[in-house]
Amino acid sequence: MIYFDNAATTLQKPPCVVQAITAALCSMGNPGRGSHLTALDASRTVFGTRRALAELFHAESPDCIAFTANSTQALNTAIKGILSPGDHVVTTALEHNSVLRPLYEMESRGVELTILPADRQGRLHYKDFTAAIRGNTRAIVCTHGSNLTGNLVDIGRIGALARRRRLLFVVDASQTAGVFPIDVQMMQIDILCFTGHKSLLGPQGTGGLYVRPGVSVLPLITGGSGVQSFLHQHPSRMPTALEAGTLNAHGLAGLGAAVRYLLETGVDTIRERELALMRCFYEQVQRIPGIMVYGDFSPSQRCPIVALNVRDYDSGVVSDTLAARYGIATRPGAHCAPLMHQALGTVKQGAVRFSFCHYNTEEEIQTAVAALRELAKEE
């Protein structure tokens, strides 16, 4: 199988990730729940993953990193933990439902919501952010990179605006963490939400959020923490403040190994490889008659994603044919990004998404291009 669905989850993991998970399954106890060797080993492993992520994101300390099961849980924690009835929040049409649905829920509870539009190439207009800010605006919540078009958002520019206006800035880095450099201090990010199983190259069931020191986020879930057991309230000190119950320590062992692999290999090296593959694919398919490609490909930096349609064929039919006839895995449909499909005019047809990893090859690219040429010629 040729795997081009890395924006959903990376299939091929570095060998060190598999080894770390296997070793953890055979040796680790429950982190923070005892002083015996297996519990201490688990605690050290979890802390090591915090420390690696803090280094990757340039966080002030490992304690700024709290773990969740995925970015959806992290985004729910952030959005529901900082907004109250009467607050106003600004977001964009680029967002995944993991941002939109929690915001719609908060809107039903009395939070005011402004969604900034995207144009037919999926681009934002940054002046819209300034114009949307009101006296009761509490936060700006936006993605770093569209999971549909691959368009990047200038989060450094938005972060500077948010800091000047004393707003909280929440970033969804699901598509960019591990493939683009993220410096939370330089970019003035207050909360960064990430998942482990995409470009961070870790296992599913891992993710988390960075919270800037001094920012208070109410916990989404409360319960056992391993510390301060006689308190009626959940502990308020990070990272325990946003972690309840037993962590996925076995998965976090794999995530820690993955992040160390990224740090050793170099995020820049991985990104340039993935972007070269993406450009090679894009430059060929966008010239095929009958194929429509979506997004803005003029910037040199963008997510390694190409979304397209073949003539007027349903995207699900195209994706199924690519899999059955050519052994090529892609993602069709709406991609949990309904507002982006409205902006692109693809609500009915959806889109077929090709997303690349540094493990892909030039030969795989050529196979996919040839397959699309054949499909575009069929009546």
N, C-alpha and C positions, 0 to 999 in steps of 0.2 A: 504494500500500500504506500502511496505517496501522500504524505500528511501535510495539508495546508490549512489546518484549523487551529493554529497556535494561539490565536486571539481568544479562543474558547478555553483551551488548556494546552500547555506544552506537553507533547506526548513523550519525546525523548528527553530523559533527565541525565545529568552527569552521573557517571558511575558512583562517585562519592556520595550522592544523595541516597541511592539504593543501599549502599553499604552502611550509611549512618542510621537509616531507619531499621535495617535488619539487626544491627548491633543494639539499638535501643530497645527493640522488641524483646531481645534476649536478656537484657541486663537492668533495665531502668524501672524504678518504683515510681511513687507519686511525688512530684516536686512540692516542697514546702510542707509535707505531711509527716515529717519524722527526721530523726538524726542518724538513722542507720545508713549504711553505705549506698543502698540502691536509691533511697530518697535523695540523698545528697548528690549522687551522680545525676539524677534527673534535674535537680535544681541547678547544678552547674551547667548542664546542657542547655536548659531554658535560658539561663542568664547569658550564656555564650551566644545564643541566637539574638537576644536583645542587643548585645554589644555589637554584633556584626551588622545588624540593621541600623543601629545608631551611627555606625561608621559610614554605611552606604548612604544614608540620608543626611549626614552631617548634623545629627541631633545633639542637643546639649549634653545628654547623658542617656545611658541605657534605660533608666527609669522612665523616660518619656515614651517608651514603646510598650503598648499594651496589646495583648494577643486576642484574636477572635478566630472564628471558624473560616471567615472569608471577608471580602471587601463589602459584601451586602450587609453583614452584621456590623462591620465597622462603621459604615455609612449610617445605618439606623441608629447606632450608638451616638454618633456625632450629631446628627440632625435632631434627634429627639432629646438629646442631652443638653443642647444649647438654646433651643427655641421655646418660647412661651407665648400664650395667647396675647395678641397685641403687637408682637414683633413682626417685622417685615424682612423677607429674605429674597435675594436675587439669585436666579439660576439661569440656565441656557437651554436652548432646544437641542443641544448636542448630547444631552444626558441620557444615561442608561436608566432603566426603570428602578435600579437600586438607589438612585437619587430621587427620581420623580415620584415614585409611589410613597416613600416616607414623607416627602414634601407635601404631596396631596393630602396625606393623612393629617399632617400638622395644620394644613389649611382648613380642614374640616373642624379642627379644634380652635380656630380663631387666629391662626398665623396668616399674615398677608403674603401673597406670593406673586413675584414678577418673573416671567420667563422671557429671556431675551431671544429674539428670532435669529435664525441662520438663513443665508441666502441659498441659491440653487446649487452652489458648490460646497455647501456645508460650512461656510465661513461666518465668524462673528464679526461685529463692528464694535470696537472697544469703546467708542464714545457712548455707546448704549449703556455701559456699566455706570458711568458717571451720571448720566441722565436718570437712571433708575433709582438712585439712592435717595431715600427720604429721611425725615427726622427720626422715624422709628425703625430704620433699617438696622438689623442686628448682624446679618452675615451675608456673605457671598459664598455660594456652593457651586463648584463647577468641576468638570472633568479636565484632565491634563491632555488627553488624546481621545478622539472619537473612536469607539469600537466598531463603527460602521464605515466611515470614510477614511480613517487614519489621520485626519487633520489634527494638528497640534494646536493647543491653546497657549498663549503667552502668559503662563501663570506668574512669572516674575513681574510683569506689568500690572496684572490684576492684584497681586499681593501688595505691591507698592501703593496702589490706590486704596486698598482695604486698610492698610496700616495708617495712611494719612487721614482717613475718615474714621478711624478707630472702630472698624468693623472686624468681625471674625472672618477668617478666610479658610474654608474647608475645601480640600482638593481630593478628587477621586483619581488615584494613580493606578487603577487596575490595569490599564494598557501600557503604562510607561515605566513603572517601577522595575528596575533591572535592565532596562534597555536605554533609558535616557538618564543623564545625571540629574539628580534632585538634591538640592541643598535647601533644606527647610528654613534655615536661618537667613541665607542670602535672598531667597525667594519670598520671605516674610509670610510663610505658611503657618497658620495656627494649628490646624488639624490635617494630617495627611492619612488617607485611608488606602490600604493596599491589600492585595491577595497574594498568596504564596504560590499558586499553581500555574500562573501564566508566565510572564517574562522573568520572574524571580526564580523559576525553574525548580520550585519545591513541590511537595505533594498537595493534593486536594485536602481540604479540611484545615488549612492554615491561612492566616492573614492577620491583620491588626491595624492599629492606628498610632501615629505619632501625635502627641499633644504637647504644645508649647508650654513650658513652665509658666505658671500663673493663670493659665486658662482652666476654667472649671467646667467639667462635663459630667452631667448626672449619669449614673450607670443605667444601662438598659436592663441588666439582670443583676440581682443581688442574691447572696447566699453564702455558702462556705468559701472561705478564703485561706484557711490555714493559719490565720493570725487574728488576734483580738476577738476571740470567739465569744466573749461575754458582752460585746457591744450589741445593742439592738439595731444599730444602723451598720450598713456595709462600711468597711474602712474607706477613708477619704484620700489616703495617700497613694499616688501613682507608683507602680502600675496596678497595684491591687485594686484601686478604686474602680477599674473598668474590667476586672477579671473576677468571675465567680465560678466556683466549681473546678473540677479537675481539668487542667489544660491538656491539649492534645500533644503531650510531651514527645511521643514517638514521631509525630509529624513534624514537630518543631525541631527535632534532631535533624531531620532531612532538610528542613528549610534553612537551618543554620549552615549545613554543609553546602547547600546551593548558593547562599549569599557569599560564603567564603570563596567558592568557585568563581563567582562573578567578580569579587574584589581582586582575586589573583589573576584571572584572565583579562579583566578590564572591560567595563561597561562600554567604553568607546569602541574597543575592538569588536565586540559582539554587535553593537549597533551598526557599525559601518558594513559588516558582513551582511546583516539582514537587509539593510537599505539597498545594498548593491543587488541582492537577489530580487528585491521588490522592484527596483528600477528596471532591471533586465526584463522582468515579466511585464511590467506596465508599458514600456516602450514598444513591445511587440503587440500586445493585445489591443492597445488603443488604436492601432492602425488596421485592425481586422474589420471589414465591413459587417455591419449587423451587431456589433458589440458596443455597448454604452458603458463607460467607466465613470464612477462618481467620485467627487472629492476634488480638492485642490492639490495638484502635484507640482506647482511652481516652486514652493519652498524646498530647500535642500534637505531639511529635517522634517520628518513626519513619521508616523507609526508605520511599520512594515506591513501594511494592509492595502489590498486592492479589492474594492467592491464593484461588481459589474452585473450587467444583464445581457443575455443573448436574444436579440430580436425582441419579440413580444412573448417569449416563452416564460412560463411560471418559473420562478427561481428554484422552487423545490424540485420540479421536474429536471431542470438542468443539473442541480447538485446530485440528484439520484442517478442520473445518467453518467455523470463523471465518475461516481463511485462504482456503479455496476459494470460499466463498459471499459473504463480506463484505470480503475483502482485509485482514484484521486479523491481524497477526503476534503470537503469544503463545508461551509456553513451557509444555508439558505435562509430565507424568511425575513422576519422583522428585527432580529438581533436584539430584542428588548429595548429598541431605540425608536419608539413610535413618532416622536416629534421630528426626528431627523428624516424619517421616511416621508413625512408630510412635506418637509422643506425640499426634499429631492424629487418629489412627485412619484414615489415608488410604493405607495401604500398598498395598492392592489397586487403588484408584481413581486414585491420584496426585492432582494438582491442576493447574489452569490458572492460570498466573501472568501477571498484567498488571503491567508495570513501566514507569515514566514518566520522561521526560526533559523539560527545560525547553523543548525544541523542539516538544513535542506541543501540541495546541490543544484548546480547549473543544469545538469542532465534532467532533473525533475522539473525544472522550469520549462525546458524545451518540450518535454512530454505534455505538460499542461497547455502550453501555447498551441501545440499541434492538435490537441483534443478540442480546444475551443474553435480552432479554424474549421475542423470538421463539423462541429455542431452548428456553427454559424452558417454553413452552406446547406444544411439539411432543410428540406421543405416540410 
